[in-house]
Amino acid sequence: VVGQIRTLQVIGIGVGDPQYLTVGAIAALNSTDVFFFIDKPNATGDLAQLRDQLCRQFIVDHPYRIVHADEVERDRGAQQYGAAVADWHERRAELYERLIRDELSADSVGALLVWGDPTLYDGTLRILDRVSARGVVEFEYSVIPGISSVQALTARHQVAMNRIGESVQITTGRRIAQRERIDNTFVMLDAEFVAAEIDDSDLDIYWGAYLGTAEEVLIAGPLGEVSETIRRTRTELRAKHGWIMDTYLLRRR
Ligand SMILES: C[S@@+](CC[C@H](N)C(=O)[O-])C[C@H]1O[C@@H](n2cnc3c(N)ncnc32)[C@H](O)[C@@H]1O
């Protein structure tokens, strides 16, 4: 029907603290008819809890429905890595396509709530583009920015992301381990804290774990002096919570 197109909102909800939700995100929550909560089977953790809390706390007078679905798991034992990843992306696109087609009527608004900002190390937009490209369901989507872990980190440490005229880099633990050059570098997705292996007396580190949550921990100082403390703290926190999420900035002095 002309003029009736499904709409999806990809809403960044910030990293834990409800105060990180923007006014725009609150408006988007209040215009959503169907929320899609797509999680690993039996997921608990902060995202699942925060989503429920935000919906209850901020949606006034707008009826909505929540659709839960199990995320497609990657076949980690596959022989051919490239083929397995391609297959995984395709199966995720199929899942999202099915949900949009079956759960969202033509003139209604759906939403996906994404931890932090949806444009930083998150696969949601890539999947939606893939769904579009498949051409089976027609929909439009918008993106509502959220406070990312990088922004929460710098705000909590009260440091600017860049010094005057400098560039900023955001990268992963894996790439740091491959000896990527470091000047003003944010590191995410680093399960092992590879910075502990860097022997460079000119670097400072600003580290944060569970940013925006009640469990937040911050440590900063010359890398050589504090990296052992961070490593020990990570081990203790991981044992206590069963998992860890942390981010850090490495800065050349
Ligand atoms: C898949 S990425 C998602 C990033 C998210 N979209 C954002 O805007 O921050 C997950 C990584 O983000 C970082 N991260 C996310 N939330 C965090 C938090 N509350 N505290 C510290 N690091 C966090 C960690 O480096 C983690 O490995």
The ligand as an ORCA input file, in Angstrom:
! r2SCAN-3c Opt
* xyz 0 1
  C      30.645     -4.864     20.724
  S      31.429     -3.428     21.382
  C      30.050     -2.363     21.597
  C      30.409     -0.917     21.779
  C      29.204     -0.017     21.992
  N      28.374      0.069     20.802
  C      29.613      1.385     22.426
  O      29.079      2.356     21.890
  O      30.424      1.516     23.336
  C      31.807     -3.991     22.995
  C      33.040     -3.323     23.582
  O      32.700     -2.013     23.999
  C      33.366     -1.681     25.178
  N      32.329     -1.394     26.196
  C      31.013     -1.421     26.008
  N      30.366     -1.060     27.120
  C      31.299     -0.786     28.042
  C      31.255     -0.342     29.391
  N      30.084     -0.120     30.004
  N      32.416     -0.161     30.048
  C      33.591     -0.379     29.440
  N      33.698     -0.792     28.167
  C      32.567     -0.993     27.471
  C      34.252     -2.857     25.547
  O      35.535     -2.603     25.027
  C      33.594     -3.993     24.819
  O      34.528     -4.984     24.485
*
